[in-house]
Amino acid sequence: MFQGISYDYTGATVLITGGTSGIGLGCAHAYRDAGAEVIVTGRKTTASDYDTDLSNIVYRQVDVADRAALYALAASLPKLDILVNNAGGMQGNEWEADAFDASLAVNLSSVFHLSSACKDLLAASAFPGGASVIGIASMTSYFGFEWTPGYGAAKAGLVQLVKTLGMSWGRLGIRANAVAAGLTRSNLTAPVLDTMQEMVDETLKRQGLKRTGVPADIAAAVLFLSSPAAAWITGQTLPVDGGFSTGMS
């Protein structure tokens, strides 16, 4: 699956928000190919509305900014072993109050609400190594970016939230971790990668590995963190960024 490394998720049920494209879809494919039952959420009406491979994946229409919809989604699930809180993105001009609030709702509050709604399901999991809540953080969790005040604040809050969940829910057999993704090609980042070459060059200059990421890079870390190999890891955020967070420009 990942250059000679494989995982067996047979029998596991995985829920991935925003799993119809980019990092979320990469995670969905990786879990599906490892034998898991995968459920993804998106905002369109049906899976056929997407021009992506959602074969052998269950699709649910959910707006993660709708708290009631998140609790209804959790209530509809018979079981759950792994929750990947991936849905998110910048919400317009986040220097405007409404866009800032919307960004916190989509990128942080939704993680808290859906994780809380799924808590009992996860606590009942018998998956080896424990159930997992995984968040998708960002380099904006650590560094300030001029155009993302809401998104950055939310992603920084996510790092703290997984620490608190890891500390609080460990006694229930639930682990909580995050992956802080570096500059990774997706629908969200394509406009930047394709039109802002100077910024891309500056990012790569700071990196050790000198390339942008692909969804499979992030999915590999997500599957590791939810696997029995990570059974004694919780409350942590793993940067997967080509070395960006360790370099100096």
C-alpha positions in Angstrom: 0.0 0.0 0.0 2.7 2.5 1.0 5.9 1.3 -0.7 5.9 -2.1 1.0 4.1 -1.2 4.2 0.6 -2.6 4.6 -2.1 -2.4 7.2 -5.0 -4.7 8.0 -8.1 -2.8 8.9 -10.5 -5.7 8.2 -13.6 -5.3 10.4 -12.9 -1.7 11.3 -15.5 1.1 10.6 -14.0 4.4 9.7 -15.7 7.8 9.3 -13.9 10.5 7.4 -15.4 14.0 7.1 -14.7 15.8 3.8 -13.7 12.5 2.3 -14.6 13.1 -1.3 -11.4 14.8 -2.4 -7.8 15.7 -1.5 -6.4 14.4 1.8 -9.8 13.0 2.9 -10.2 11.0 -0.3 -6.6 9.8 0.0 -7.4 8.5 3.5 -10.6 6.9 2.4 -8.9 5.0 -0.4 -6.1 3.9 1.9 -8.5 2.6 4.6 -10.8 1.0 2.0 -7.8 -0.8 0.4 -6.8 -2.0 3.8 -10.1 -3.7 4.3 -12.1 -1.2 6.4 -15.7 -0.2 6.0 -15.3 3.5 5.1 -18.0 6.2 5.4 -17.2 9.7 4.0 -19.1 12.9 4.3 -19.5 15.7 1.8 -21.9 18.6 1.0 -23.3 17.4 -2.3 -26.5 15.4 -2.5 -25.2 12.0 -3.6 -21.9 10.3 -4.3 -22.6 10.4 -8.0 -22.3 14.2 -7.9 -18.6 13.8 -7.4 -16.1 13.2 -10.2 -13.9 11.0 -7.9 -13.6 7.3 -7.1 -16.0 6.6 -4.2 -16.5 2.9 -5.1 -17.0 0.6 -2.1 -17.3 3.7 0.1 -20.5 4.8 1.9 -21.4 8.4 1.3 -23.4 10.7 3.7 -24.4 14.3 2.9 -23.4 16.4 5.9 -22.6 20.1 6.5 -20.0 20.0 9.3 -21.0 23.5 10.3 -24.4 22.1 11.3 -24.1 20.8 14.8 -27.4 19.0 14.8 -26.4 17.2 11.5 -23.2 16.0 13.2 -25.1 14.5 16.1 -27.6 12.9 13.8 -24.8 11.4 11.8 -23.3 9.8 14.9 -26.7 8.6 16.1 -27.2 6.8 12.7 -24.0 4.7 13.0 -24.2 1.2 14.5 -20.5 1.1 15.3 -17.3 3.2 14.8 -13.6 2.5 15.4 -11.9 5.4 13.8 -13.0 9.0 13.2 -10.9 11.2 10.9 -11.9 14.9 11.2 -10.7 16.1 7.9 -13.3 18.5 6.6 -12.3 22.1 6.5 -10.8 25.0 4.6 -10.5 28.7 4.5 -13.8 30.6 4.6 -13.3 33.6 2.3 -11.9 36.8 3.7 -11.3 35.7 7.3 -10.5 39.3 8.4 -14.2 39.8 8.2 -16.0 38.8 11.4 -18.6 36.4 9.8 -15.9 34.6 7.8 -13.7 34.3 10.9 -16.5 32.8 12.9 -17.4 30.4 10.0 -13.8 29.2 9.8 -13.8 28.4 13.5 -17.1 26.5 13.2 -15.9 24.4 10.2 -12.3 23.8 11.2 -12.5 23.5 15.0 -16.0 23.4 16.5 -17.1 20.7 14.1 -14.2 18.5 15.3 -15.3 18.9 19.0 -19.0 18.3 18.2 -18.6 15.2 16.0 -15.9 13.7 18.3 -18.2 14.2 21.3 -21.2 12.8 19.4 -19.1 9.7 18.5 -17.6 9.2 22.0 -19.8 6.3 23.1 -19.4 4.5 19.8 -15.6 4.8 20.0 -15.6 3.7 23.6 -17.4 0.5 22.6 -14.8 -0.3 19.9 -12.8 -3.5 20.2 -10.3 -2.4 17.6 -6.7 -3.5 18.5 -4.7 -0.7 19.9 -7.9 1.3 20.8 -10.3 3.5 18.9 -8.9 6.7 17.4 -9.9 10.2 16.7 -7.6 11.8 14.1 -7.5 15.5 13.2 -5.9 17.1 10.2 -3.9 20.1 11.3 -1.7 22.3 9.2 1.4 24.4 9.2 -0.9 27.2 10.2 -1.1 25.4 13.5 2.4 26.6 14.2 3.1 29.6 11.9 1.2 32.8 11.2 -0.1 33.4 7.7 -1.4 36.8 6.8 -4.5 35.6 4.9 -5.7 32.9 7.3 -6.5 34.4 10.8 -9.6 32.1 11.3 -8.2 29.0 9.7 -4.9 29.4 11.5 -6.5 29.9 14.9 -8.7 26.9 14.3 -5.8 24.6 13.3 -3.8 25.8 16.3 -6.8 25.0 18.5 -7.0 21.6 17.0 -3.5 20.8 18.3 -4.6 21.6 21.8 -7.9 19.8 21.4 -6.3 16.5 20.6 -4.1 16.9 23.6 -7.1 17.3 25.8 -9.0 14.5 24.1 -6.0 12.2 24.5 -5.7 13.0 28.2 -9.4 12.8 28.9 -10.6 9.8 26.8 -7.6 7.5 27.2 -9.3 5.8 30.1 -12.1 4.9 27.7 -9.7 3.3 25.3 -9.8 6.2 22.8 -6.7 7.7 21.4 -6.6 11.2 19.9 -3.9 12.5 17.5 -3.5 14.8 14.6 -1.4 15.1 11.5 -0.1 18.6 10.6 0.0 18.6 6.9 2.5 20.6 5.0 1.8 22.1 1.5 -0.1 19.2 -0.1 -1.8 19.2 -3.4 -5.5 19.1 -3.1 -8.6 21.0 -4.3 -8.0 23.5 -1.5 -4.3 24.2 -2.4 -4.4 23.8 -6.2 -5.0 27.6 -6.7 -2.0 28.4 -4.7 0.2 25.7 -6.2 -0.8 26.7 -9.8 -0.7 30.5 -9.5 1.6 31.5 -6.7 4.9 30.1 -7.8 7.0 32.5 -5.7 5.3 31.4 -2.5 5.7 27.7 -3.5 9.4 28.3 -4.2 9.9 29.9 -0.8 8.1 27.0 0.9 10.3 24.4 -0.9 13.4 26.5 -0.1 12.7 26.0 3.6 12.0 22.2 3.2 14.5 19.4 3.4 12.8 17.2 0.8 12.1 19.9 -1.8 8.7 18.8 -3.0 5.0 19.4 -2.3 3.1 16.6 -0.6 0.4 14.4 -2.1 -2.6 13.0 -0.2 -1.0 9.6 0.1 1.8 11.2 2.2 -0.8 12.3 4.8 -2.9 9.2 4.6 0.2 7.1 5.4 0.6 9.0 8.7 -3.1 8.8 9.5 -3.2 5.0 9.0 -0.1 4.6 11.2 -1.6 6.7 14.0 -4.8 4.8 14.1 -3.1 1.4 13.9 -2.0 -1.0 16.7 1.6 0.1 15.9 0.7 3.5 17.6 -1.1 2.0 20.5 0.9 4.0 23.0 0.6 7.3 21.2 -2.1 9.8 22.1 -2.5 13.6 22.4 0.2 14.1 19.7 0.4 16.1 16.5 2.8 14.7 13.8 4.1 17.1 11.3 4.2 15.6 7.8 5.6 18.5 5.8 8.8 17.5 4.0 10.8 19.2 6.8 9.2 22.6 6.5 8.6 23.0 10.2 12.3 22.2 11.1 13.9 24.5 8.5 14.8 28.2 8.3 14.3 30.3 5.2 
